[in-house]
Amino acid sequence: MNPESLTAAFVIGLLGGTHCVGMCGGIVGALTAGLAEPARRSRLRLFITQLSYNLGRIASYALAGVLAGVLGHQAGLVFRLVA
């Protein structure tokens, strides 16, 4: 990989991180604030809630990536861009 590509990937990662803090951070904060008081006081219950949210988020991103890859590959076959 050339330095320009690495720099671009790094900058995109930084910008994506701020997006995540702005979007996901607010959602997680609202979900956490909406928990019952006993659930918020229990570190284990809070950990399980946060872990569940993040596993679901990562799984949905992975599924979206797989779907985009399959659609892109199929489009490449239709337009004869891939072998």
mmCIF file of the N, C-alpha and C atoms, coordinates in Angstrom:
data_MODEL
# 
_entry.id   MODEL 
# 
loop_
_atom_site.group_PDB 
_atom_site.id 
_atom_site.type_symbol 
_atom_site.label_atom_id 
_atom_site.label_alt_id 
_atom_site.label_comp_id 
_atom_site.label_asym_id 
_atom_site.label_entity_id 
_atom_site.label_seq_id 
_atom_site.pdbx_PDB_ins_code 
_atom_site.Cartn_x 
_atom_site.Cartn_y 
_atom_site.Cartn_z 
_atom_site.occupancy 
_atom_site.B_iso_or_equiv 
_atom_site.pdbx_formal_charge 
_atom_site.auth_seq_id 
_atom_site.auth_comp_id 
_atom_site.auth_asym_id 
_atom_site.auth_atom_id 
_atom_site.pdbx_PDB_model_num 
ATOM 1   N N  . MET A 1 1  ? 0.843   -1.187  0.000   1.00 0.00 ? 1  MET A N  1 
ATOM 2   C CA . MET A 1 1  ? 0.000   0.000   0.000   1.00 0.00 ? 1  MET A CA 1 
ATOM 3   C C  . MET A 1 1  ? 0.882   1.242   0.000   1.00 0.00 ? 1  MET A C  1 
ATOM 4   N N  . ASN A 1 2  ? 0.469   2.230   -0.755  1.00 0.00 ? 2  ASN A N  1 
ATOM 5   C CA . ASN A 1 2  ? 1.257   3.462   -0.805  1.00 0.00 ? 2  ASN A CA 1 
ATOM 6   C C  . ASN A 1 2  ? 0.888   4.389   0.356   1.00 0.00 ? 2  ASN A C  1 
ATOM 7   N N  . PRO A 1 3  ? 1.748   5.335   0.668   1.00 0.00 ? 3  PRO A N  1 
ATOM 8   C CA . PRO A 1 3  ? 1.496   6.230   1.816   1.00 0.00 ? 3  PRO A CA 1 
ATOM 9   C C  . PRO A 1 3  ? 0.207   7.043   1.683   1.00 0.00 ? 3  PRO A C  1 
ATOM 10  N N  . GLU A 1 4  ? -0.144  7.417   0.474   1.00 0.00 ? 4  GLU A N  1 
ATOM 11  C CA . GLU A 1 4  ? -1.371  8.206   0.287   1.00 0.00 ? 4  GLU A CA 1 
ATOM 12  C C  . GLU A 1 4  ? -2.607  7.395   0.687   1.00 0.00 ? 4  GLU A C  1 
ATOM 13  N N  . SER A 1 5  ? -2.625  6.118   0.325   1.00 0.00 ? 5  SER A N  1 
ATOM 14  C CA . SER A 1 5  ? -3.752  5.267   0.686   1.00 0.00 ? 5  SER A CA 1 
ATOM 15  C C  . SER A 1 5  ? -3.835  5.070   2.192   1.00 0.00 ? 5  SER A C  1 
ATOM 16  N N  . LEU A 1 6  ? -2.682  4.878   2.829   1.00 0.00 ? 6  LEU A N  1 
ATOM 17  C CA . LEU A 1 6  ? -2.671  4.716   4.282   1.00 0.00 ? 6  LEU A CA 1 
ATOM 18  C C  . LEU A 1 6  ? -3.136  5.991   4.983   1.00 0.00 ? 6  LEU A C  1 
ATOM 19  N N  . THR A 1 7  ? -2.695  7.135   4.479   1.00 0.00 ? 7  THR A N  1 
ATOM 20  C CA . THR A 1 7  ? -3.126  8.411   5.068   1.00 0.00 ? 7  THR A CA 1 
ATOM 21  C C  . THR A 1 7  ? -4.632  8.590   4.901   1.00 0.00 ? 7  THR A C  1 
ATOM 22  N N  . ALA A 1 8  ? -5.137  8.290   3.718   1.00 0.00 ? 8  ALA A N  1 
ATOM 23  C CA . ALA A 1 8  ? -6.581  8.413   3.475   1.00 0.00 ? 8  ALA A CA 1 
ATOM 24  C C  . ALA A 1 8  ? -7.370  7.477   4.385   1.00 0.00 ? 8  ALA A C  1 
ATOM 25  N N  . ALA A 1 9  ? -6.895  6.252   4.541   1.00 0.00 ? 9  ALA A N  1 
ATOM 26  C CA . ALA A 1 9  ? -7.587  5.301   5.421   1.00 0.00 ? 9  ALA A CA 1 
ATOM 27  C C  . ALA A 1 9  ? -7.575  5.791   6.864   1.00 0.00 ? 9  ALA A C  1 
ATOM 28  N N  . PHE A 1 10 ? -6.464  6.357   7.299   1.00 0.00 ? 10 PHE A N  1 
ATOM 29  C CA . PHE A 1 10 ? -6.369  6.882   8.657   1.00 0.00 ? 10 PHE A CA 1 
ATOM 30  C C  . PHE A 1 10 ? -7.339  8.043   8.869   1.00 0.00 ? 10 PHE A C  1 
ATOM 31  N N  . VAL A 1 11 ? -7.399  8.967   7.932   1.00 0.00 ? 11 VAL A N  1 
ATOM 32  C CA . VAL A 1 11 ? -8.302  10.122  8.052   1.00 0.00 ? 11 VAL A CA 1 
ATOM 33  C C  . VAL A 1 11 ? -9.757  9.661   8.037   1.00 0.00 ? 11 VAL A C  1 
ATOM 34  N N  . ILE A 1 12 ? -10.091 8.719   7.172   1.00 0.00 ? 12 ILE A N  1 
ATOM 35  C CA . ILE A 1 12 ? -11.462 8.195   7.124   1.00 0.00 ? 12 ILE A CA 1 
ATOM 36  C C  . ILE A 1 12 ? -11.811 7.529   8.449   1.00 0.00 ? 12 ILE A C  1 
ATOM 37  N N  . GLY A 1 13 ? -10.859 6.796   9.027   1.00 0.00 ? 13 GLY A N  1 
ATOM 38  C CA . GLY A 1 13 ? -11.084 6.179   10.337  1.00 0.00 ? 13 GLY A CA 1 
ATOM 39  C C  . GLY A 1 13 ? -11.342 7.204   11.418  1.00 0.00 ? 13 GLY A C  1 
ATOM 40  N N  . LEU A 1 14 ? -10.583 8.295   11.407  1.00 0.00 ? 14 LEU A N  1 
ATOM 41  C CA . LEU A 1 14 ? -10.805 9.357   12.392  1.00 0.00 ? 14 LEU A CA 1 
ATOM 42  C C  . LEU A 1 14 ? -12.184 9.998   12.218  1.00 0.00 ? 14 LEU A C  1 
ATOM 43  N N  . LEU A 1 15 ? -12.546 10.281  10.997  1.00 0.00 ? 15 LEU A N  1 
ATOM 44  C CA . LEU A 1 15 ? -13.857 10.886  10.755  1.00 0.00 ? 15 LEU A CA 1 
ATOM 45  C C  . LEU A 1 15 ? -14.984 9.922   11.099  1.00 0.00 ? 15 LEU A C  1 
ATOM 46  N N  . GLY A 1 16 ? -14.788 8.652   10.808  1.00 0.00 ? 16 GLY A N  1 
ATOM 47  C CA . GLY A 1 16 ? -15.789 7.646   11.161  1.00 0.00 ? 16 GLY A CA 1 
ATOM 48  C C  . GLY A 1 16 ? -15.937 7.505   12.665  1.00 0.00 ? 16 GLY A C  1 
ATOM 49  N N  . GLY A 1 17 ? -14.835 7.659   13.388  1.00 0.00 ? 17 GLY A N  1 
ATOM 50  C CA . GLY A 1 17 ? -14.881 7.571   14.849  1.00 0.00 ? 17 GLY A CA 1 
ATOM 51  C C  . GLY A 1 17 ? -15.713 8.689   15.455  1.00 0.00 ? 17 GLY A C  1 
ATOM 52  N N  . THR A 1 18 ? -15.576 9.901   14.921  1.00 0.00 ? 18 THR A N  1 
ATOM 53  C CA . THR A 1 18 ? -16.375 11.015  15.447  1.00 0.00 ? 18 THR A CA 1 
ATOM 54  C C  . THR A 1 18 ? -17.849 10.802  15.117  1.00 0.00 ? 18 THR A C  1 
ATOM 55  N N  . HIS A 1 19 ? -18.126 10.215  13.973  1.00 0.00 ? 19 HIS A N  1 
ATOM 56  C CA . HIS A 1 19 ? -19.509 9.891   13.624  1.00 0.00 ? 19 HIS A CA 1 
ATOM 57  C C  . HIS A 1 19 ? -20.082 8.908   14.641  1.00 0.00 ? 19 HIS A C  1 
ATOM 58  N N  . CYS A 1 20 ? -19.297 7.901   14.987  1.00 0.00 ? 20 CYS A N  1 
ATOM 59  C CA . CYS A 1 20 ? -19.762 6.880   15.923  1.00 0.00 ? 20 CYS A CA 1 
ATOM 60  C C  . CYS A 1 20 ? -20.021 7.486   17.302  1.00 0.00 ? 20 CYS A C  1 
ATOM 61  N N  . VAL A 1 21 ? -19.131 8.344   17.756  1.00 0.00 ? 21 VAL A N  1 
ATOM 62  C CA . VAL A 1 21 ? -19.336 8.984   19.059  1.00 0.00 ? 21 VAL A CA 1 
ATOM 63  C C  . VAL A 1 21 ? -20.608 9.822   19.036  1.00 0.00 ? 21 VAL A C  1 
ATOM 64  N N  . GLY A 1 22 ? -20.825 10.541  17.960  1.00 0.00 ? 22 GLY A N  1 
ATOM 65  C CA . GLY A 1 22 ? -22.012 11.392  17.859  1.00 0.00 ? 22 GLY A CA 1 
ATOM 66  C C  . GLY A 1 22 ? -23.305 10.619  17.728  1.00 0.00 ? 22 GLY A C  1 
ATOM 67  N N  . MET A 1 23 ? -23.296 9.566   16.933  1.00 0.00 ? 23 MET A N  1 
ATOM 68  C CA . MET A 1 23 ? -24.518 8.810   16.691  1.00 0.00 ? 23 MET A CA 1 
ATOM 69  C C  . MET A 1 23 ? -24.713 7.704   17.724  1.00 0.00 ? 23 MET A C  1 
ATOM 70  N N  . CYS A 1 24 ? -23.763 6.795   17.796  1.00 0.00 ? 24 CYS A N  1 
ATOM 71  C CA . CYS A 1 24 ? -23.904 5.639   18.691  1.00 0.00 ? 24 CYS A CA 1 
ATOM 72  C C  . CYS A 1 24 ? -23.824 6.051   20.157  1.00 0.00 ? 24 CYS A C  1 
ATOM 73  N N  . GLY A 1 25 ? -22.990 7.038   20.447  1.00 0.00 ? 25 GLY A N  1 
ATOM 74  C CA . GLY A 1 25 ? -22.857 7.493   21.831  1.00 0.00 ? 25 GLY A CA 1 
ATOM 75  C C  . GLY A 1 25 ? -24.163 8.003   22.399  1.00 0.00 ? 25 GLY A C  1 
ATOM 76  N N  . GLY A 1 26 ? -24.886 8.764   21.617  1.00 0.00 ? 26 GLY A N  1 
ATOM 77  C CA . GLY A 1 26 ? -26.182 9.278   22.063  1.00 0.00 ? 26 GLY A CA 1 
ATOM 78  C C  . GLY A 1 26 ? -27.207 8.184   22.254  1.00 0.00 ? 26 GLY A C  1 
ATOM 79  N N  . ILE A 1 27 ? -27.192 7.224   21.344  1.00 0.00 ? 27 ILE A N  1 
ATOM 80  C CA . ILE A 1 27 ? -28.141 6.111   21.448  1.00 0.00 ? 27 ILE A CA 1 
ATOM 81  C C  . ILE A 1 27 ? -27.838 5.277   22.688  1.00 0.00 ? 27 ILE A C  1 
ATOM 82  N N  . VAL A 1 28 ? -26.564 4.960   22.903  1.00 0.00 ? 28 VAL A N  1 
ATOM 83  C CA . VAL A 1 28 ? -26.196 4.161   24.078  1.00 0.00 ? 28 VAL A CA 1 
ATOM 84  C C  . VAL A 1 28 ? -26.507 4.923   25.358  1.00 0.00 ? 28 VAL A C  1 
ATOM 85  N N  . GLY A 1 29 ? -26.244 6.221   25.356  1.00 0.00 ? 29 GLY A N  1 
ATOM 86  C CA . GLY A 1 29 ? -26.568 7.028   26.537  1.00 0.00 ? 29 GLY A CA 1 
ATOM 87  C C  . GLY A 1 29 ? -28.054 7.020   26.841  1.00 0.00 ? 29 GLY A C  1 
ATOM 88  N N  . ALA A 1 30 ? -28.873 7.154   25.804  1.00 0.00 ? 30 ALA A N  1 
ATOM 89  C CA . ALA A 1 30 ? -30.322 7.144   26.003  1.00 0.00 ? 30 ALA A CA 1 
ATOM 90  C C  . ALA A 1 30 ? -30.811 5.775   26.472  1.00 0.00 ? 30 ALA A C  1 
ATOM 91  N N  . LEU A 1 31 ? -30.262 4.711   25.885  1.00 0.00 ? 31 LEU A N  1 
ATOM 92  C CA . LEU A 1 31 ? -30.668 3.373   26.306  1.00 0.00 ? 31 LEU A CA 1 
ATOM 93  C C  . LEU A 1 31 ? -30.245 3.099   27.746  1.00 0.00 ? 31 LEU A C  1 
ATOM 94  N N  . THR A 1 32 ? -29.059 3.546   28.110  1.00 0.00 ? 32 THR A N  1 
ATOM 95  C CA . THR A 1 32 ? -28.586 3.351   29.478  1.00 0.00 ? 32 THR A CA 1 
ATOM 96  C C  . THR A 1 32 ? -29.422 4.155   30.462  1.00 0.00 ? 32 THR A C  1 
ATOM 97  N N  . ALA A 1 33 ? -29.753 5.386   30.117  1.00 0.00 ? 33 ALA A N  1 
ATOM 98  C CA . ALA A 1 33 ? -30.565 6.215   31.003  1.00 0.00 ? 33 ALA A CA 1 
ATOM 99  C C  . ALA A 1 33 ? -31.973 5.651   31.148  1.00 0.00 ? 33 ALA A C  1 
ATOM 100 N N  . GLY A 1 34 ? -32.434 4.915   30.142  1.00 0.00 ? 34 GLY A N  1 
ATOM 101 C CA . GLY A 1 34 ? -33.779 4.341   30.185  1.00 0.00 ? 34 GLY A CA 1 
ATOM 102 C C  . GLY A 1 34 ? -33.877 3.042   30.964  1.00 0.00 ? 34 GLY A C  1 
ATOM 103 N N  . LEU A 1 35 ? -32.742 2.520   31.406  1.00 0.00 ? 35 LEU A N  1 
ATOM 104 C CA . LEU A 1 35 ? -32.780 1.287   32.196  1.00 0.00 ? 35 LEU A CA 1 
ATOM 105 C C  . LEU A 1 35 ? -33.359 1.552   33.576  1.00 0.00 ? 35 LEU A C  1 
ATOM 106 N N  . ALA A 1 36 ? -33.941 0.520   34.155  1.00 0.00 ? 36 ALA A N  1 
ATOM 107 C CA . ALA A 1 36 ? -34.441 0.638   35.525  1.00 0.00 ? 36 ALA A CA 1 
ATOM 108 C C  . ALA A 1 36 ? -33.254 0.890   36.462  1.00 0.00 ? 36 ALA A C  1 
ATOM 109 N N  . GLU A 1 37 ? -33.519 1.566   37.551  1.00 0.00 ? 37 GLU A N  1 
ATOM 110 C CA . GLU A 1 37 ? -32.465 1.936   38.502  1.00 0.00 ? 37 GLU A CA 1 
ATOM 111 C C  . GLU A 1 37 ? -31.638 0.733   38.973  1.00 0.00 ? 37 GLU A C  1 
ATOM 112 N N  . PRO A 1 38 ? -32.253 -0.403  39.336  1.00 0.00 ? 38 PRO A N  1 
ATOM 113 C CA . PRO A 1 38 ? -31.435 -1.552  39.765  1.00 0.00 ? 38 PRO A CA 1 
ATOM 114 C C  . PRO A 1 38 ? -30.485 -2.046  38.667  1.00 0.00 ? 38 PRO A C  1 
ATOM 115 N N  . ALA A 1 39 ? -30.925 -1.987  37.419  1.00 0.00 ? 39 ALA A N  1 
ATOM 116 C CA . ALA A 1 39 ? -30.079 -2.427  36.311  1.00 0.00 ? 39 ALA A CA 1 
ATOM 117 C C  . ALA A 1 39 ? -28.896 -1.482  36.126  1.00 0.00 ? 39 ALA A C  1 
ATOM 118 N N  . ARG A 1 40 ? -29.116 -0.189  36.331  1.00 0.00 ? 40 ARG A N  1 
ATOM 119 C CA . ARG A 1 40 ? -28.015 0.771   36.188  1.00 0.00 ? 40 ARG A CA 1 
ATOM 120 C C  . ARG A 1 40 ? -27.013 0.664   37.326  1.00 0.00 ? 40 ARG A C  1 
ATOM 121 N N  . ARG A 1 41 ? -27.449 0.244   38.474  1.00 0.00 ? 41 ARG A N  1 
ATOM 122 C CA . ARG A 1 41 ? -26.543 0.120   39.620  1.00 0.00 ? 41 ARG A CA 1 
ATOM 123 C C  . ARG A 1 41 ? -25.696 -1.147  39.553  1.00 0.00 ? 41 ARG A C  1 
ATOM 124 N N  . SER A 1 42 ? -26.193 -2.165  38.886  1.00 0.00 ? 42 SER A N  1 
ATOM 125 C CA . SER A 1 42 ? -25.476 -3.438  38.796  1.00 0.00 ? 42 SER A CA 1 
ATOM 126 C C  . SER A 1 42 ? -24.455 -3.357  37.653  1.00 0.00 ? 42 SER A C  1 
ATOM 127 N N  . ARG A 1 43 ? -23.188 -3.463  38.003  1.00 0.00 ? 43 ARG A N  1 
ATOM 128 C CA . ARG A 1 43 ? -22.148 -3.406  36.972  1.00 0.00 ? 43 ARG A CA 1 
ATOM 129 C C  . ARG A 1 43 ? -22.289 -4.552  35.981  1.00 0.00 ? 43 ARG A C  1 
ATOM 130 N N  . LEU A 1 44 ? -22.653 -5.731  36.459  1.00 0.00 ? 44 LEU A N  1 
ATOM 131 C CA . LEU A 1 44 ? -22.800 -6.888  35.576  1.00 0.00 ? 44 LEU A CA 1 
ATOM 132 C C  . LEU A 1 44 ? -23.948 -6.681  34.594  1.00 0.00 ? 44 LEU A C  1 
ATOM 133 N N  . ARG A 1 45 ? -25.092 -6.239  35.079  1.00 0.00 ? 45 ARG A N  1 
ATOM 134 C CA . ARG A 1 45 ? -26.249 -6.012  34.187  1.00 0.00 ? 45 ARG A CA 1 
ATOM 135 C C  . ARG A 1 45 ? -25.937 -4.905  33.181  1.00 0.00 ? 45 ARG A C  1 
ATOM 136 N N  . LEU A 1 46 ? -25.258 -3.866  33.634  1.00 0.00 ? 46 LEU A N  1 
ATOM 137 C CA . LEU A 1 46 ? -24.896 -2.771  32.737  1.00 0.00 ? 46 LEU A CA 1 
ATOM 138 C C  . LEU A 1 46 ? -23.904 -3.258  31.679  1.00 0.00 ? 46 LEU A C  1 
ATOM 139 N N  . PHE A 1 47 ? -22.940 -4.080  32.097  1.00 0.00 ? 47 PHE A N  1 
ATOM 140 C CA . PHE A 1 47 ? -21.970 -4.641  31.156  1.00 0.00 ? 47 PHE A CA 1 
ATOM 141 C C  . PHE A 1 47 ? -22.666 -5.509  30.117  1.00 0.00 ? 47 PHE A C  1 
ATOM 142 N N  . ILE A 1 48 ? -23.582 -6.359  30.555  1.00 0.00 ? 48 ILE A N  1 
ATOM 143 C CA . ILE A 1 48 ? -24.301 -7.241  29.633  1.00 0.00 ? 48 ILE A CA 1 
ATOM 144 C C  . ILE A 1 48 ? -25.140 -6.426  28.647  1.00 0.00 ? 48 ILE A C  1 
ATOM 145 N N  . THR A 1 49 ? -25.767 -5.366  29.135  1.00 0.00 ? 49 THR A N  1 
ATOM 146 C CA . THR A 1 49 ? -26.561 -4.504  28.259  1.00 0.00 ? 49 THR A CA 1 
ATOM 147 C C  . THR A 1 49 ? -25.681 -3.843  27.210  1.00 0.00 ? 49 THR A C  1 
ATOM 148 N N  . GLN A 1 50 ? -24.550 -3.278  27.636  1.00 0.00 ? 50 GLN A N  1 
ATOM 149 C CA . GLN A 1 50 ? -23.636 -2.620  26.697  1.00 0.00 ? 50 GLN A CA 1 
ATOM 150 C C  . GLN A 1 50 ? -23.052 -3.626  25.706  1.00 0.00 ? 50 GLN A C  1 
ATOM 151 N N  . LEU A 1 51 ? -22.675 -4.800  26.196  1.00 0.00 ? 51 LEU A N  1 
ATOM 152 C CA . LEU A 1 51 ? -22.120 -5.833  25.329  1.00 0.00 ? 51 LEU A CA 1 
ATOM 153 C C  . LEU A 1 51 ? -23.148 -6.273  24.289  1.00 0.00 ? 51 LEU A C  1 
ATOM 154 N N  . SER A 1 52 ? -24.384 -6.459  24.710  1.00 0.00 ? 52 SER A N  1 
ATOM 155 C CA . SER A 1 52 ? -25.450 -6.867  23.782  1.00 0.00 ? 52 SER A CA 1 
ATOM 156 C C  . SER A 1 52 ? -25.652 -5.822  22.691  1.00 0.00 ? 52 SER A C  1 
ATOM 157 N N  . TYR A 1 53 ? -25.692 -4.566  23.099  1.00 0.00 ? 53 TYR A N  1 
ATOM 158 C CA . TYR A 1 53 ? -25.864 -3.492  22.114  1.00 0.00 ? 53 TYR A CA 1 
ATOM 159 C C  . TYR A 1 53 ? -24.727 -3.509  21.097  1.00 0.00 ? 53 TYR A C  1 
ATOM 160 N N  . ASN A 1 54 ? -23.501 -3.589  21.567  1.00 0.00 ? 54 ASN A N  1 
ATOM 161 C CA . ASN A 1 54 ? -22.359 -3.512  20.661  1.00 0.00 ? 54 ASN A CA 1 
ATOM 162 C C  . ASN A 1 54 ? -22.224 -4.749  19.787  1.00 0.00 ? 54 ASN A C  1 
ATOM 163 N N  . LEU A 1 55 ? -22.549 -5.924  20.304  1.00 0.00 ? 55 LEU A N  1 
ATOM 164 C CA . LEU A 1 55 ? -22.529 -7.125  19.467  1.00 0.00 ? 55 LEU A CA 1 
ATOM 165 C C  . LEU A 1 55 ? -23.585 -7.041  18.369  1.00 0.00 ? 55 LEU A C  1 
ATOM 166 N N  . GLY A 1 56 ? -24.749 -6.526  18.714  1.00 0.00 ? 56 GLY A N  1 
ATOM 167 C CA . GLY A 1 56 ? -25.792 -6.337  17.706  1.00 0.00 ? 56 GLY A CA 1 
ATOM 168 C C  . GLY A 1 56 ? -25.391 -5.322  16.652  1.00 0.00 ? 56 GLY A C  1 
ATOM 169 N N  . ARG A 1 57 ? -24.750 -4.255  17.083  1.00 0.00 ? 57 ARG A N  1 
ATOM 170 C CA . ARG A 1 57 ? -24.284 -3.215  16.156  1.00 0.00 ? 57 ARG A CA 1 
ATOM 171 C C  . ARG A 1 57 ? -23.242 -3.788  15.204  1.00 0.00 ? 57 ARG A C  1 
ATOM 172 N N  . ILE A 1 58 ? -22.277 -4.507  15.731  1.00 0.00 ? 58 ILE A N  1 
ATOM 173 C CA . ILE A 1 58 ? -21.221 -5.079  14.895  1.00 0.00 ? 58 ILE A CA 1 
ATOM 174 C C  . ILE A 1 58 ? -21.797 -6.120  13.934  1.00 0.00 ? 58 ILE A C  1 
ATOM 175 N N  . ALA A 1 59 ? -22.715 -6.942  14.423  1.00 0.00 ? 59 ALA A N  1 
ATOM 176 C CA . ALA A 1 59 ? -23.328 -7.949  13.555  1.00 0.00 ? 59 ALA A CA 1 
ATOM 177 C C  . ALA A 1 59 ? -24.125 -7.303  12.430  1.00 0.00 ? 59 ALA A C  1 
ATOM 178 N N  . SER A 1 60 ? -24.833 -6.217  12.723  1.00 0.00 ? 60 SER A N  1 
ATOM 179 C CA . SER A 1 60 ? -25.607 -5.557  11.667  1.00 0.00 ? 60 SER A CA 1 
ATOM 180 C C  . SER A 1 60 ? -24.691 -4.897  10.648  1.00 0.00 ? 60 SER A C  1 
ATOM 181 N N  . TYR A 1 61 ? -23.562 -4.321  11.093  1.00 0.00 ? 61 TYR A N  1 
ATOM 182 C CA . TYR A 1 61 ? -22.588 -3.759  10.149  1.00 0.00 ? 61 TYR A CA 1 
ATOM 183 C C  . TYR A 1 61 ? -21.987 -4.867  9.279   1.00 0.00 ? 61 TYR A C  1 
ATOM 184 N N  . ALA A 1 62 ? -21.681 -6.013  9.882   1.00 0.00 ? 62 ALA A N  1 
ATOM 185 C CA . ALA A 1 62 ? -21.117 -7.126  9.120   1.00 0.00 ? 62 ALA A CA 1 
ATOM 186 C C  . ALA A 1 62 ? -22.122 -7.623  8.082   1.00 0.00 ? 62 ALA A C  1 
ATOM 187 N N  . LEU A 1 63 ? -23.379 -7.757  8.471   1.00 0.00 ? 63 LEU A N  1 
ATOM 188 C CA . LEU A 1 63 ? -24.407 -8.200  7.532   1.00 0.00 ? 63 LEU A CA 1 
ATOM 189 C C  . LEU A 1 63 ? -24.579 -7.197  6.392   1.00 0.00 ? 63 LEU A C  1 
ATOM 190 N N  . ALA A 1 64 ? -24.578 -5.915  6.710   1.00 0.00 ? 64 ALA A N  1 
ATOM 191 C CA . ALA A 1 64 ? -24.688 -4.894  5.670   1.00 0.00 ? 64 ALA A CA 1 
ATOM 192 C C  . ALA A 1 64 ? -23.487 -4.973  4.720   1.00 0.00 ? 64 ALA A C  1 
ATOM 193 N N  . GLY A 1 65 ? -22.301 -5.233  5.259   1.00 0.00 ? 65 GLY A N  1 
ATOM 194 C CA . GLY A 1 65 ? -21.114 -5.374  4.424   1.00 0.00 ? 65 GLY A CA 1 
ATOM 195 C C  . GLY A 1 65 ? -21.197 -6.576  3.505   1.00 0.00 ? 65 GLY A C  1 
ATOM 196 N N  . VAL A 1 66 ? -21.691 -7.688  4.027   1.00 0.00 ? 66 VAL A N  1 
ATOM 197 C CA . VAL A 1 66 ? -21.845 -8.889  3.204   1.00 0.00 ? 66 VAL A CA 1 
ATOM 198 C C  . VAL A 1 66 ? -22.849 -8.630  2.087   1.00 0.00 ? 66 VAL A C  1 
ATOM 199 N N  . LEU A 1 67 ? -23.968 -8.007  2.417   1.00 0.00 ? 67 LEU A N  1 
ATOM 200 C CA . LEU A 1 67 ? -24.973 -7.714  1.391   1.00 0.00 ? 67 LEU A CA 1 
ATOM 201 C C  . LEU A 1 67 ? -24.427 -6.771  0.323   1.00 0.00 ? 67 LEU A C  1 
ATOM 202 N N  . ALA A 1 68 ? -23.689 -5.744  0.731   1.00 0.00 ? 68 ALA A N  1 
ATOM 203 C CA . ALA A 1 68 ? -23.097 -4.820  -0.234  1.00 0.00 ? 68 ALA A CA 1 
ATOM 204 C C  . ALA A 1 68 ? -22.078 -5.539  -1.109  1.00 0.00 ? 68 ALA A C  1 
ATOM 205 N N  . GLY A 1 69 ? -21.284 -6.425  -0.515  1.00 0.00 ? 69 GLY A N  1 
ATOM 206 C CA . GLY A 1 69 ? -20.308 -7.184  -1.289  1.00 0.00 ? 69 GLY A CA 1 
ATOM 207 C C  . GLY A 1 69 ? -20.963 -8.106  -2.308  1.00 0.00 ? 69 GLY A C  1 
ATOM 208 N N  . VAL A 1 70 ? -22.026 -8.783  -1.887  1.00 0.00 ? 70 VAL A N  1 
ATOM 209 C CA . VAL A 1 70 ? -22.739 -9.684  -2.805  1.00 0.00 ? 70 VAL A CA 1 
ATOM 210 C C  . VAL A 1 70 ? -23.371 -8.885  -3.938  1.00 0.00 ? 70 VAL A C  1 
ATOM 211 N N  . LEU A 1 71 ? -24.013 -7.770  -3.609  1.00 0.00 ? 71 LEU A N  1 
ATOM 212 C CA . LEU A 1 71 ? -24.617 -6.943  -4.659  1.00 0.00 ? 71 LEU A CA 1 
ATOM 213 C C  . LEU A 1 71 ? -23.564 -6.386  -5.602  1.00 0.00 ? 71 LEU A C  1 
ATOM 214 N N  . GLY A 1 72 ? -22.435 -5.944  -5.055  1.00 0.00 ? 72 GLY A N  1 
ATOM 215 C CA . GLY A 1 72 ? -21.354 -5.436  -5.900  1.00 0.00 ? 72 GLY A CA 1 
ATOM 216 C C  . GLY A 1 72 ? -20.786 -6.510  -6.812  1.00 0.00 ? 72 GLY A C  1 
ATOM 217 N N  . HIS A 1 73 ? -20.619 -7.703  -6.266  1.00 0.00 ? 73 HIS A N  1 
ATOM 218 C CA . HIS A 1 73 ? -20.107 -8.807  -7.084  1.00 0.00 ? 73 HIS A CA 1 
ATOM 219 C C  . HIS A 1 73 ? -21.091 -9.152  -8.195  1.00 0.00 ? 73 HIS A C  1 
ATOM 220 N N  . GLN A 1 74 ? -22.369 -9.216  -7.863  1.00 0.00 ? 74 GLN A N  1 
ATOM 221 C CA . GLN A 1 74 ? -23.377 -9.532  -8.875  1.00 0.00 ? 74 GLN A CA 1 
ATOM 222 C C  . GLN A 1 74 ? -23.422 -8.452  -9.952  1.00 0.00 ? 74 GLN A C  1 
ATOM 223 N N  . ALA A 1 75 ? -23.309 -7.196  -9.538  1.00 0.00 ? 75 ALA A N  1 
ATOM 224 C CA . ALA A 1 75 ? -23.279 -6.109  -10.523 1.00 0.00 ? 75 ALA A CA 1 
ATOM 225 C C  . ALA A 1 75 ? -22.048 -6.238  -11.415 1.00 0.00 ? 75 ALA A C  1 
ATOM 226 N N  . GLY A 1 76 ? -20.926 -6.632  -10.828 1.00 0.00 ? 76 GLY A N  1 
ATOM 227 C CA . GLY A 1 76 ? -19.717 -6.846  -11.616 1.00 0.00 ? 76 GLY A CA 1 
ATOM 228 C C  . GLY A 1 76 ? -19.890 -7.958  -12.631 1.00 0.00 ? 76 GLY A C  1 
ATOM 229 N N  . LEU A 1 77 ? -20.591 -9.018  -12.247 1.00 0.00 ? 77 LEU A N  1 
ATOM 230 C CA . LEU A 1 77 ? -20.847 -10.105 -13.190 1.00 0.00 ? 77 LEU A CA 1 
ATOM 231 C C  . LEU A 1 77 ? -21.768 -9.652  -14.318 1.00 0.00 ? 77 LEU A C  1 
ATOM 232 N N  . VAL A 1 78 ? -22.798 -8.889  -13.964 1.00 0.00 ? 78 VAL A N  1 
ATOM 233 C CA . VAL A 1 78 ? -23.744 -8.426  -14.971 1.00 0.00 ? 78 VAL A CA 1 
ATOM 234 C C  . VAL A 1 78 ? -23.060 -7.511  -15.976 1.00 0.00 ? 78 VAL A C  1 
ATOM 235 N N  . PHE A 1 79 ? -22.203 -6.623  -15.481 1.00 0.00 ? 79 PHE A N  1 
ATOM 236 C CA . PHE A 1 79 ? -21.531 -5.675  -16.363 1.00 0.00 ? 79 PHE A CA 1 
ATOM 237 C C  . PHE A 1 79 ? -20.156 -6.163  -16.804 1.00 0.00 ? 79 PHE A C  1 
ATOM 238 N N  . ARG A 1 80 ? -19.877 -7.442  -16.549 1.00 0.00 ? 80 ARG A N  1 
ATOM 239 C CA . ARG A 1 80 ? -18.639 -8.104  -16.957 1.00 0.00 ? 80 ARG A CA 1 
ATOM 240 C C  . ARG A 1 80 ? -17.383 -7.384  -16.442 1.00 0.00 ? 80 ARG A C  1 
ATOM 241 N N  . LEU A 1 81 ? -17.421 -6.974  -15.169 1.00 0.00 ? 81 LEU A N  1 
ATOM 242 C CA . LEU A 1 81 ? -16.278 -6.308  -14.566 1.00 0.00 ? 81 LEU A CA 1 
ATOM 243 C C  . LEU A 1 81 ? -15.382 -7.287  -13.820 1.00 0.00 ? 81 LEU A C  1 
ATOM 244 N N  . VAL A 1 82 ? -15.936 -8.445  -13.429 1.00 0.00 ? 82 VAL A N  1 
ATOM 245 C CA . VAL A 1 82 ? -15.158 -9.468  -12.721 1.00 0.00 ? 82 VAL A CA 1 
ATOM 246 C C  . VAL A 1 82 ? -15.263 -10.775 -13.471 1.00 0.00 ? 82 VAL A C  1 
ATOM 247 N N  . ALA A 1 83 ? -14.288 -11.620 -13.265 1.00 0.00 ? 83 ALA A N  1 
ATOM 248 C CA . ALA A 1 83 ? -14.279 -12.914 -13.954 1.00 0.00 ? 83 ALA A CA 1 
ATOM 249 C C  . ALA A 1 83 ? -15.084 -13.941 -13.195 1.00 0.00 ? 83 ALA A C  1 
# 
